[in-house]
Amino acid sequence: MKRRAFLQSVPAIAAASQLLPAQDAAPPFGAEFPMLDTQTTGEWWNRAAGAAAKGKGKAKGQGKGKGNQAPILDLNVPRDQVVCFALYTHERGVLKVSAQLYPLKPDETREARLEIKRGDEWKEVAKAEVHYPGWDAHFRVEGWDNTQTVPYRVRHGEKAMYEGSIRRDPMDKQEIVVASMSCNSARTKGGRQEIVQRLLQQDPDLLFFAGDQTYHHTEHTAGWLEFGLQFRDVMRDRPTICIPDDHDVGHGNLWGEDGKQSTIPGDADGGYRYAVSYVNQVQRQQSWHLPDAVDPALVERGITVYFTRMRVGGIDFAILEDRKFKSGPAGKIPQMGPRPDHINDEKYDPKTIDLPGLQLLGERQMKFLGDWSQDWSGAQMKSVLSATAFCGAVHLHGKPDNRLLADLDCNGWPQTPRNEALRAIRRVRATHLCGDQHLAVTLKHGIDAYGDGPYGFTSPALVNTIYGRWWHPKDEQPGANSVPGSPLPWTGDFKDGLGNPMSIIAYANPEDIQDEKKRADGHGLVRFNKKTHEVTFECWPRFSEGQQFPGWPITIRNDDNDGRKPVAWLPELVIEGTDQPVISVIADKDGEVLYTIRARTNRFQPPVFAEGAYTVKIGKDRPDAQTLAGLKAGAKDGVGSKAVKV
């Protein structure tokens, strides 16, 4: 659909004479926050019609907190079109579907229905309340059979419906394909047809939207509807993971700090700026359809959580909330720039800001990663999904002459919990996927040394008109161990401004931020090959004519997500009772779990990274069937073998 056609596809706003229910007349987010979701609450039809009468085209794209921006989109659609879009996932026999409706009028039912098609007949399987504010409805179906693809439709009233298909779990596919996307600038209106058409051709098994689906800070529901119109043609018939980031909840940057209230401009003290009910609504609209949270306890002030896991075709995804528990820098570390979260003093010592007690993922999510690492049921390979990157692989921010040494918004800070998180990811040889940075990068994390951590892929901004960024070393020299034959000049080993080692493999700098075909808009595609245990990163420009960004595609061995160099080996294990056992190796000296992986065959010789004694645990889906204690490490060909039955 062309951009002009997209803008004209929804009929013009028409005034309506309605009686507003009493419960809808009160400010939905309290008297302190009258600016929130004004376009879709109260007498929305009168307010929208009045704004339209004053003239369209005045919106700046980002909500400024005043509640008076021009209409984001026409809301008073024909009543047989009030179901705008839906998202779904299914995990372990539970189907969850979220439907987003346009605002309803007072005389319309606040109930939506989910139907599925069996044979030639449609059957209603669930009903759900349409929430106000938000206009979203959610369906949960237990006992879901994920071996069949099934048509579905969400209905409202007699005529309104949205249709799609619930895909079967592609367990028999050799290659599972994930589209990775983020940063959908609201300053560029209209459709995303170039990206959607390419996605339909690429036919990914899973969509991952890593955050900043909308930049309409104080008008999330209208912005979310706009996002849905842009991407519903690809979302309607495949599972979608969607996690909100800072701009989705109305922030420029977010350090959630367990849900506390932020009290300073810029929110660097930690916490959330707007009403708890607004934050929870954003999370409900974008993420309710994810598999149930593994630890659903609320954080401070009653803010909900959604971190969880999801398996698709034998790939096990850990879905993290890397903002919610993170400490804010203001008042906790020495300020070294005009902002508490920016550092430009090249003489500063990174250790001075890596202080005890600072949090990144928080204890609850670290426990989750530990539990997840031990459970390989339904999984051949693993991957971790989050909003942003575990390092600061950016030099220029916002414009080509704005160099910044360190940005504390990224997950490179705090450094100690960053390293703990990467060790947890490395423990299962997982790849990390994220967005947020407005700069596509593929790199290998360093923890204690260059290259000893997992690979990471930051997808490009879908539409890069908010805040362009560039990788551009000050000395304009490549790092050590640069990529042979790369078309890019600055690959290799570097440290970010926080002192974190990283090995840059590829990056996609904007050529001209003012030209939509040169500002590095695009999306990522990740291919997990279960047969070869390889992962391929692809990086596609929005306006590509068939070519990826220079430096891509990149294929890595999944085992290389653990980049430590073995110095000794344990006896080869010959395992009877399962073809692909789960094996966990623990150091006896301190109890550290070195790794827990699913072996590709029933023979596996565990590498270790120091001399000493080790315990090995073995099982079918968990390492819980056999324990071999006190195994001595030695030369690979000198430690023999052991037969094990599970």
N, C-alpha and C positions, 0 to 999 in steps of 0.2 A: 504494500500500500504506500503511495506517495505521501509525502509530508502534508501537502495541502489537503489531500483527500482524507488523511487521518484527522486533521483538525476539523474537517467538515462532516466527519462521519457520525458525530453525535448531534442530535437536533438542538436547535437554539433553546435557551432557557425561556420558559413561559411562566408568567406569574400565576399563582394559584390562590384561591380563597379557601383556606382550611382552618379548622379549629385545632390548636396545638394542645396535646395532652399535657396535663399539669406537670407530670414528671419530666417532660421534655422542656418546660419553660425555664427551669432553674439553670444557672450556669453549670454545665456538666462537669467542669473540673474545679469548681469552687470560685469564690469571689476573687481570690488572689491571682487567678489565671484566666481572665476573660478573653485573652487573645488566642486560646487554643481551639483548633478545629471549628472556627467560626463559619466556614463555608458549608459545613455539613451538619450543623446542629441548629436547634431552635427552629425559627421560621425560615429555614434555609432557602425555600423557594422564593420568598419575598426579597430576602437579602441578595440572593444571586441575581434575581431579575433586576433589582435596582443597580447592582454593580454593572451588569451587562448594558443597562440603558445609558450609563455614563461613558461607555466605550470600552472595548476590549484592547488587549495588547499592552497594558501598562504594567503587568506583573514583571518583577525583576527576577523571578525564578526561585529565590530563597526567601522563606518567611522571615520577617524582621521582628516578629513578636508584636506587631501592631494590630493584626487581625483585619487589615483593610487593603490587602493586595487584591489586584484584579482577579477574576475567576481563573482558577487553574485549568478547569475544563467545564464544559456544560454538564450539569447534573440532572436536569429535569428531562430525562430520557423517556421515550415511549415506554409505557408500563409493561410491555412484553419484553423489555430489554433490561430490567432492573438487576438481574444477576450478571455482574460484570465479568468475574473470572473465579477460578478455584485452583487450589494447590493440594497435593496429597503426598503421603508416604504410606508404606506398609512395612511392618517389622514384626516378625515372630507372631503372625496370625492376627495382628491388629491393623485395620485400615483407619487412617485419620484423614479427613478432608476438611479444609477450610474454604468457605465461600465468601466472597466479598460482593456485597450489594451496593448499588447506588442508594443515596438517601431515600427513605420511604416517606410517604405522606401520612397524615394522621388517620385517615380512614382505611389504610392498607394493613393487612395482617403482618404481624411481627414474627412470622414463622416461615422457615424454609424446609424443603424436603429433599432427601437424597434418594435417587432411584438407580437401580442397576438393571441391565438387560440380560436375561437368561433365555437363550433360544430366541424366540420371536416376541417375548413378552417383557415389559418393563415392570419391575417390582419395587415398591417403596421399602427401603431398609432402615431409614432413620428420619427423624424430624429434629429440628433444632430451633432455638430462639434466635432471632436476629438481635444482636446486641445494640444498645444505644447508650452512649455514643459509639461510633465505629461502624455500624451497619454490617458487621461480620457475623457469620453463623458457622458452627463447627459440628462435625459428625464423627462419631466413633462407631466402628463396626467390629465386633469381636468374631473370632473364628474365621478370619479371612483366608481363603485358599489362594495362595500367591503363585500357583502353577499355571493359571489361565489369565489371559487378557480379557477384561470385561468392560463393555461400554457403561458409562455412568452419565447421569445428568442431575444437576441441581435445579430445583423448581421453586418458584414463588408465585402464589396465586394460581390462576387458571392457565396463563399463557407464557409467563416468563420462564426461561430455562437457559442453562449453559451446559454444553455437552463435551465429553471427552472420553478417554479410555484409561482404565487402571491397568498398567502394564504388568505382565507376569514378571517374577524375579528371573533374570536371565542367567541362571546358574550354569546352563550348558554352553554359554558363550566363552570363547577363549579370551576375548579382549573386552574389557569393560571400559566404556568411554564416559568421561565426566567433563562437562562444560563448566569452566570456572570464570565468574564474572563479578564485577563490583563497580561502584562509583558511576551512577547513572545521572549525569548532570541535568538539573532542572532548567538550566539556562538555555538549553537547546530543546525546543518544544517539538511536538510531533512524534511520528513513529520511529521505530528502530528497525526498519524493514531490511536494511543491508545485513544486520547481525542476525535477525530472526530467520531470514531466508537461508543464510549459510548454516545456521544451527539445524534447520530442518533437513538440509542436505547431509550434514555430518551425523545427524540422528543419534545424539548422545543418549546413554542409558540413564543419566542423572544430570540434573541441573543444580549447580551450586552458586547461589547469590550470596557473596561474602559481606555485604553491607553497603550502606549508602544507596539503597534502592531509590530513595527520594531525598531531595535537599530542601523540601518545603517544610522548614523546621517546625513551624507552629500549625501547619495544616496537613498533618500526616494522612488523614483519611482521604482527602482529595488527591494528595500526592501519590498515595498508594493505589488509588483507582487509576491515576495516570500511568503508573508503572505497569499495572495489570493490563491496561489496554495495549501497552507497547509490547508485552511479552506473552500474552495469553495464548497466542497461536502455537507457541512451542511448549508452554507449560501444561496445556490441557491434557496431554497424553503421555506424560512421563513424570516420575517422581521428582520433586523439587525440594532441595534444602535451602532455606532462606533464613539468614540471621541478621538482625538489625545491628547497625554500627552507630557511631556518634551522631551523624547528621540525621539519621532516622528518628532519634529521640530529641532532636532540636539542639544539638551541641556542635561546636566546631571541633572540639576534642573531648574525650571522655575518659576519666579515671573513676570508675564506679565506686570503689572503696566500700564494698559491702552494702551499697544502697543508701548511704548517708545523704544529707542535703548539702549541696554545694552552695556557698555563700559569697563567692567573689567573682568578678568578671573574668571570663575565660575558663572558670571551673577547675583550675589547677589545684585547688585545695582538696579535690576528690568529691565524688558524689554526683547526684543528678540535679539539674536545674529546675525542671518543671514538675508538675504534680505527679504523685505516685500513680494515680489513676490513668494519667496520660501515658507514662512510661509502660505501665502494664497493658494498656490498650495497644500500643505499638507492638509490643512483644507478642500479644495475643494475635493480632492481625497477621503478623509476619511468620510466627513460629509455632502457633498452637498445633499445627498439623504435623510437626516433627514427632518422632517416637517419644514416648513419655520420658520426662526428665529422670535421670538415674538417681538423683538426690533432690527431691522437689521442695525441700524446706525453704521458706521465704528468707530473703535477706532483710536488712534493716528497713523499717517503715512499711513492710509488707510488699516489697517488690519481688516479683516472681523470677524464677530461674528456668532455663530450658536445656542446659548442657546434657548431652545424651550420646548415644551411639546408633548407627544405622548400617545395615548390611545390604549391599546390592550386588548380586551376581558373584558372591564370594569375596568381595572387597569390604572390609570392615572399617567404617568411618567413625572416628571420634569427633564429635561436634562440640567445640569449646566456646566459652564466653570469656574472651581474653580482655574485656574491658571491665566486667562487673565487679571483680574483686581487686583490681589493681589499685595500688596506692597513688594518690595525687602527690606531686612534688612540692607544691607550695607549703612552706613552713616545716618541711621535713629534711630538706637538703639545702646546702648553700646555693643562693641564687647567683647565677653567673652570666646573666644577660638581661635584656630589657623585659623578658618574660620568664616566669618560673620554669617553663618547660623547654626553653631554648638556651643552648650553650654555644658561644663563639670564641671563647678564650682557649687558644691552642696550647697554652701552657698548663691548663688545669689537669689535675690527676683524676682519671675516671674512678679510682677507688674512693674518692671523697664523696661520691654520690651513691655508692653501693653499700648502703648502711643496713645493719641488722633490723629485722622486723618489717622491712618493706615487702610488699606482696605483688605478685604478678597474676598467676592463675588462682592462687589461694589454696588453702589446705584441702578443701572439698574436691576441687578439680584434680589436684595432684593425686588424691586417693583414688578418684575415678580412673585416672590414667593407669595407676598401679593395678587396680582390679581388672581393667580392660586388657592390660597386657597379658594377664594370665588366662583369659577366656578366648579361645580360638574357635568356638563353635560357629559353624557356617562361614568360616573365614579362611582364605588362602593367603591374602596379603592385607596390610593395614595402611591407613592414611589418616592424617589429622587435619581437620578443617578449622580455621579461625578467621577473625576479621583482618588482622594485620600481621606484619612480619616480625620475626625474632632477631632482627638486626636493623640498622639504619643504612640501607644501601641507597642513599640519596645524598647528593651534594647541593644542588640548586633547588630552591623552593619557591614556587609561585611565579617567578620570572627569572630569566637567564642570568641576571646580575645579583641575585640574592643568595649568597652562599651561607650555609649554616653548618656548623661543625657537628652538633648533636641535637636531636629532636626526641624529647622524652615521651612523646606520644606513641612511638613504636615499642615493640616488645623486646628491644635490645636493652631496655632499662625496666626494672632494676636488674643488674647483671647476674647476681647470684641466683635468684629464682628463674631467670632466663635460662641459665645453664642447667638448672634442675629440670626444667620443662623439656629442654632439648635432650637431656639424658633419658627421660621417660619416653620420648618419641623414638630415639635411637634404639632403645631397648627392644622394640618390636620391628625395627627396620622399616619404619613408616616414613612416607613422604609427607611434607607439610605444604598445604595449599591455602592461599589467602588472597586478599585484595588490599584496598585502602590506600596504597601508596601513590596512586596516580602515575606509576611507572612500572612497566613490566620488567621483572628480573627473574632469572633462574640462577641459583647459587648453591653452594655447599657450605653449611654452617661449620664453624669451628667452635669447639668448647674449650678443651685444654690445648689444642694445637690446630693448625689449619687442616681442614678436611676431615676431622675426626667425627663430625656430626652428620645429621641427615640433610638431604636435599630439600630445598624450598623453592616454590614457584609462586611469585606474586603476579596475579593477572593484571593486564592493563585496565585503565578506566574504560568503561563502556563508552562514555562520552566525556572528554577531557577538557571541559571548559570552566571548571571550578578552580583548579589549582594544579597547574602543570609542574612536573618535577623532572630533574635530569641527573644522570650519573656522569660526573665530570671531575676526575681527580685534579687537584690544584696544580700538580706538576705535569699533568697531561702525559703520564707515563703508564705503561701496563705494570701490573704487579708481577711478582715472581710466579712461575708456573702458569703463565698465560696460556689460553686455549690455542693450540697449534692451528694455523690456517683460518682463524676467526676473521670475519669481515669487520669486527669491532675492535677499536684500538685499545680499550682499557679493560681487558679481562685479567684474571689472575688473583693472587692473594693480596688482600687488603685488610685493614682494621677500620671498623666504623668509628665515629666520633665518641663512642662509649667504650672503646677498647676491645670490642668483640671481633675475633678473627672470622673472616668470611672469604670464600673463593668465588669470584664473579665469573659466571659462564656466559651469560648473555644479558643484554638490557636493551630497551626500546625507547630511546630519547625522542621527545617531540622535535621535529624538524622546524616547524613553524606553528606556534600555539594559536595563531590567528586564523590558520587555514584548516578547516575541518578534515581535509584529506591528508594533512601533514602533522597533526597534533598528537598522534599515537593513540587514538581511540581503538578499541578492539576487545577481544575476548581470548581466554585461554582454553585449551583443550588438553586433557590428560588421558592417556591410554595405558591401562593396567593390563599387561599380558600375563595371564595366569600360567601359561605353558612355559614361557621362557623366563618368567619372573623379571621382566624388564618393564620400565615405565618410560613413556615418551611424552615430553612436554611440547605442545604446539602453541604458537602465539600468532593470532590472526588479526591483521588490521581490519578495521570496520569497512573500509572501502577497497579491500583487497580484490585483485583480479586473478587470484589463484596463488599468490606468493605470500609466505609468512614474513614476519619481521626478520631482518637479517640476524643471523645467529641461531635461529630455530629452523627445524625441530631439533630436539636434544633427547637422546635415548640413554638411559642409565640402567645399570644392574640394580635391582631392588636391594640385593645384599649390601651394596655399597652405601646404603643409608647408615650403616655402621662403618665408619671410616677408620676405626682403630686398627693398628697393625698387630697381628698376632705375634707373640714371642714364644709361645709354647702351645702344646696341644694335650688334650685328654684322650683316653683310649677311644678308639672307634666303637660306636654303638651299633649293634646289629639287632634290630627290633622286630619281634614277632608279635602279630596281633593287630597291626595297623600299617598301612602303606606310607602314611604321612604323619608321623607322630609330632606332638608338641613337646619341645625340649626346653627346659629352663636350667641355666647355669648360674650357681651362686658361689661367691668367694667365701671360704670358711673363715678367713681372718676378720672380716667385718660384716658379713651377711649381705653384702651388696649383690643384687640380681644383675648380672652382666647383660643377659639378654634372655628373652623367651620368644621362641620362633616356632613356626611349623616347618619341619624338614620336608624336603621335596621327595625323598625316598625313605625307605626304612633303614638306610645306612647313613650315619652322620658322625663325623669326628669333630667334637667341639673345640674351636680355637679359644685361647685365653690370652690375656694381655699382660700377665705377670706370672712368674714362677709361684708355686705354692700348692695348696690343697683346695679342692672344690667339691661341692655337692651338685649332683645332676638329678633333676626330677623329670619324669617322662610320663606322658599319657596320650589319650586319643584327641580330646579337644581341650583339655586342661592338663598341666603337668602334675597329675595327682595319682597315677597308678603305681609308679615305681620310684624309689629314691635310692641313688647310689652315693654314699657318703665317703668323704676322705679320699677322693681320686687325686692322684699326684700328677701334676703337669710335667711334660717333658718334650723331647724331640718328637716330631710328627711320626716318624717311622720307628720309634723306640718305645712306645707306650702300649702297644698291643691293641686288643679289642675286647669287648664284653658283649655277650648275648643277653638280651633283655626281653621279657615277655610282658605284654600289657593287656 
